[in-house]
Amino acid sequence: MTSATTTAWEGRHYIQGQWQAGRGERFSTVDPAHFDRVLGTYPRGGVAEVDAAVRAARQAFPSWRRTSRIRRGECFDALARLIHQHTDQLAEVLARECGKVLDEARAEIVEGLHMVQYVFGTARQPTGLVVDSEIEEKDLYVRRKPRGVVGVITPWNFPFAVPLWMLGPSLLEGNTTVFKPSEETPEIGQRLVALFEQAGFPPGVINLVHGVGEEAGAALATHPDVDVVTFTGSYEVGAKIRLAAAQCDHKTCACEMGSKSAVIVCQDADLELAARAALLSAFKTTGQRCVSAGRVLVHRDRFDAFAERFVELARRIRFGDPFAPDSFAGPLINEAAVTKVLQYNQLARDEGATVLLDGGRLDDAEHAHGYYVGPFVYRQEYRPGLRTIREEVFGPHVALIPFDDDEMGIRIYNDTPYGLSMAVVTEDYRRWRLYRDECDYGMGYVNLPCIGAEVHLPFGGVKRSGNGQPSAAALVDAVTHKTAFTVNHAREIKMAQGMSSDV
Ligand code: UN1
């Protein structure tokens, strides 16, 4: 692998083990920290390319499925070694393409590596069950079988780790795959696929099609020969994928969608810990994690002290060049994101918020050529129906909301259409248990930020955040089906449930 370059890179599809320049229109990507710099151009795949990739995956499926699970796992050992070897270059490509600060970009490469290591380690773990039968001469087994061809549609905010959460378990279990990376971050996706090739995954087992969501993404989600669609992205797109799956007899999907995650600061909280947990949750990745906290719920008795410390810390953080060591976070991904965040900042004012900090669009010499918006922090009294405290913003926009008691804290937390991540800050073991049991979420934390999950846990949510098929380690349930298998060791037939076998 060559190191990250500043000359535009030429993207290619990877279908049936062949790198293809593609025909027709191309799209380009720019550096979000310097939007006058074009990073790469890519073929704009559509129905034809997706169809070729799905056919390649289907053709590769029987022999990959028959390959020993341990042998499949060993390919991931080779992949882990390659990722180790190239961590620094991969982190640079990722930081440049999606604007994450270098230290976070590196953490994401490491998170992807952890998934690869987990998959390799899991290959030798037991996968099924041996179950007793009513009939002593029978053995019952529960065995997992791969579902077939898995479509992998991934976002720009975790363009290395999230594809690996999906590709890892899918391929280990014997499925074959077609990967459509986000059109904002195709280079890191392509570099990942090149490492799969180098690690020795056979042709057709992993295929890559570049393109935009409405074309290549839609073609993959609706293709009749795709068995499972795994998706991370917006609720609106996820809802379409769920509909497409429901209309196709054999298709299922695992969707991880939006959120309005929160940190809850209780009456007895350690305020310094709470302020730091909230700061990381709201502003790391410039608020562009699906688990980012758009809300901090604070007990009214502690509100003023918390808000003062939180704003003081928020003033101190620097949103700047992803490669500058003192940048806490980088730019937003594109101009549409800047417009959306500024609109929500205005909407908060219109809904009666008291603004405590407004970084605004940053346009001094350092920031003028990037998509930079500073932190926006406001106090909002809870009322049902307020849009800014219910809708996902995906930027450095955070509401501080006072609450009077735990019942009210839980009610406010649950009053969004989403349920992804929740952190509660308290010293009281009874209290965190109450929040654990009463709040709607997929990932819960105590005395921590609501970001930073590890790959060997399930990652997903409830309500509009997910469809009950979490990703990362838990994706195994979405990409396999459980089969029951019964073997008779007697010489005659003996039926269960006392049924006679006389003929
Ligand atoms: C995402 O926000 O889209 O839990 C994924 C975390 C990371 C993954 C975030 N491990 O913050």
Boltz pocket constraint, residues with backbone or C-beta under 6 A from the ligand:
constraints:
  - pocket:
      binder: B
      contacts: [[A, 111], [A, 157], [A, 158], [A, 288], [A, 289], [A, 290], [A, 291], [A, 292], [A, 450], [A, 451], [A, 452], [A, 453], [A, 454]]
      max_distance: 6.0
